[in-house]
Amino acid sequence: MARRLRIVATMAIVGLVGSLLVAPLEAGAAPADYTVSLGSQKLFELAAPAPALGTRFYAPSLRVHKGDTIKFKGSAGLAPANVRIKKWIRNNTRGIGKKWSIAVRDRDEPRQHLKLNNRVVFNAQRGCGYGAQPCAYDGSRVVANGAFFGRPKFVVKVNADVGDVFWALNLIQPRARLRIEVVANGATATKQSAIDRYKRRHIRRDAARALARHQQLLNYDRVTRDSSGTLVRHALAGYDGKGFVLFSMYPRKVHIRKGQKVKWHFSSLRYEDHTVTFPQRKAAAVAQNGFAPFCDTGSGPDEPPQIQGPPFCTNPDDLELDIKPRFAYRRGDKRYRGGDYSNSGISGANVEVGASPYKLKFTRKNRKGFKYICMLHPDMKGKVAVRARG
């Protein structure tokens, strides 16, 4: 469990494709002026048994000098300087098909076919970002280390002008962000000791909040009736708090009677995306094959992998990771009979192509419970126990 949560800490989809390629670590690293962590495995340990991970940049707003270097531990990027960050995120990262969205439409395929955005998947600036080769950031463009195929540590050199303000962010969870200001050489800059104190304090605080929220949500119980008078039980597909995510269905087992409905909500998700997919076995099989590597050479149809194993294509730039429609989009007819494939599609903070909220009517009884999972995070499991009509 700990290993999987560590893999999915930076995004909804990384748990399924992050293992395709692991970049080597370079030797000869020069010391950075600052080291900033994005996310924390330590929070997972402190919050146990809650399935929680930290999602924030563990640093206060930074004041740095031109020429300083910053080492980020995690999947980090820098937005252009002096932008209105919320508007920039909305226009460039949220949803499908934007320049820095995690997923874009595959124009070579029929409708509903998506692929991962190589701008986000790979290091936006090849040949830098590590060791003695930091990526230069002058504020004019995005600098990022790649969500999947980047290195676990990303080093940048600040070449932006004095007075510039820019934001570090996780491009696949852009609500995790950090404000950075370039100050004059004679002005006071942030000290690493302040960053370290902030990290220790907020990891403990976020872990305590995550555990308390998890224990509360285990007893989540909300019931309404729809316009026809049918009873509807509500559930949560995961939960995101400020600075942490909880990889769990709440409640883990829903109890209803035959003919009643369950309605899953994704509205609390500020960082993650999830699915609600029945039945567990079929969902796991679809998840296993939900992302397929192809080589897009620019002429003719996509080709199967040209070489065995990462990067799969003779020219790594040709790699295309397709997201199958059965994985990404809603499937089923709003009724669950047991055994038929029913999927909410991907919904939450970022991709937003599925049904949100997602409602199913259960027309067969199963006292032990129909099992389902989130295909992005298969350790997120739940059951719907259906008794005979009362």
Number of C-alpha atoms within 10 A of each C-alpha: 8 12 8 13 19 17 20 20 27 27 24 26 26 19 20 20 19 17 12 14 14 13 10 9 12 11 9 10 13 13 13 17 15 18 19 22 20 25 24 22 17 15 25 26 15 19 23 14 11 22 21 32 31 28 29 25 27 25 22 17 15 22 17 24 24 19 17 14 23 20 22 23 18 23 29 32 26 23 25 22 22 14 15 11 19 11 9 13 18 14 14 16 22 23 19 21 19 16 15 22 24 27 28 21 19 19 11 13 12 10 10 15 18 23 21 22 23 23 18 26 23 19 23 19 15 12 10 17 25 23 19 15 17 21 24 18 21 17 21 11 11 16 22 30 33 26 28 26 21 26 22 19 20 27 29 26 20 20 17 21 17 14 14 17 20 22 22 22 24 29 30 30 25 21 21 22 23 20 17 19 22 23 19 15 12 7 11 11 15 17 13 15 10 12 20 16 13 15 21 14 11 17 25 15 15 25 24 17 16 30 20 13 16 24 12 12 19 14 12 15 12 9 11 13 12 9 7 6 9 13 18 20 19 21 25 21 31 27 25 22 18 15 23 26 25 25 26 24 25 26 21 18 19 20 16 23 20 17 20 20 25 20 18 22 22 26 16 15 21 21 27 29 25 30 33 33 29 26 20 22 15 17 25 20 11 17 22 16 12 21 20 15 23 19 23 20 15 9 6 8 12 17 15 15 20 15 11 8 11 15 19 20 22 13 12 12 13 19 24 25 22 21 23 18 16 18 24 26 20 22 18 14 12 16 16 20 15 17 13 14 19 24 29 27 27 28 28 27 23 28 25 19 17 22 21 18 17 22 20 21 19 23 17 17 20 17 14 13 18 23 19 25 28 29 31 27 25 20 16 22 21 24 20 23 19 23 18 13 10 5
